Amino acid sequence: MLCNKETLKELFKKDEAIKYLKPIRGTPPYWQSSQKDIFAMIRQLGVPTFFCSFSSADFRWSEIVNTILKQQGDMRNTENMTWDEKCKVLCSNPVTAARMFNHRFNTFLKDVIMSEAEPIGKIIDYFYRVEFQQRGSPHTHCLFWVENAPKYGEDDNEEVMSFIDKYVTCEIPDEKVDKELHDIVMAVHQHSKNHSKTCKKKGTVCRFNFPRPPSTKTFISEPSKPDKDTKKDEKVAKEILSGLWKVIKEHEDENLDVSEIFNKSGLTQESFEKYFRFITNRNTVVLKREPNEIYTNQYNPHLLRAWNANMDIQYILDAFSCVCIHYKLHK
């Protein structure tokens, strides 16, 4: 059979040639099995509540570099080391760096997320996958099912938005009130204004959709139903919202609030929501956000304080959003 080209071709076509790799983590057959597990969870539990990502902060977590230095008998102090020197230390022992990330995440999952404190609600089930970025640093993608969480399309929208506001924010904390959280948000949760190659991967200015629009409240934007006037309305909406971004740019140093920015743009919260519907192609959560927070990624305050590195948390609206996230997990 193995000497027959046509037989081999059929084996590879149906993935039968690599099924023996199923027990080995990270292989395509392994993730095909995990994919079936997720589908089963969705059938039994419904659409997940939150999609979260947790990135590594190799240099913020000084214990990683310190541990590798100790292993090597190196007595240098990490506080006196340059960025390049720390990079060389990490590259010298990627296994220890990966194992410490894994241990940190498992502890974080058990002692924080799943704890009785319930920082994002009572978790009834979860799924996660660890990936490695191109530079070699690990990060985790997770799905969480929260007990009695309101469901979009089934429960009242106000209840859903209240639930989102309870657990998700993009606020820059007041430095005088909570300096620790303020410093973390400013250090690891600000998207760069100079978009990188990673931002432009899909042919857009920023595939992460930064900057994100200011809003006086959290709302769910549903695409307008297509009709003969949709294209005309869409053109008008783009012109008006383009004017909004122009006003934000002109007054970025004046520390204006959302209402003042809207007034200068000839908008209200209601009209902003109306025009925003014409530029979205799927249901979208728009968070309450001040003009100085348009580059701040959303987070949960309790999780961010404990994790002390970049994270992301998104409320999953519907099955379509779930499919998009499924693609991220299994691409």
Secondary structure, DSSP 8 states (H G I E B T S, - for coil): -TT-HHHHHHHHHTTGGGGGGTTSTTSHHHHHHHHHHHHHHHHHH-S-SEEEEEE--TTTSHHHHHHHHHHTT----GGG--HHHHHHHHHH-HHHHHHHHHHHHHHHIIIIITSTT-TTS-EEEEEEEEEE-TTS-EEEEEEEEETT---BTTB-HHHHHHHHHHH-B-----TTT-HHHHHHHHHHSB--SS--TTTTTTSSS-TT--S---BSS-EEE------TTHHHHHHHHHHHHHHHHHHHHHTTTTT--HHHHHHHHT--HHHHHHHHGGG-SS-EEE--B-GGGTTB--B-HHHHHHH-S-EEEEE--SHHHHHHHHHHHH-
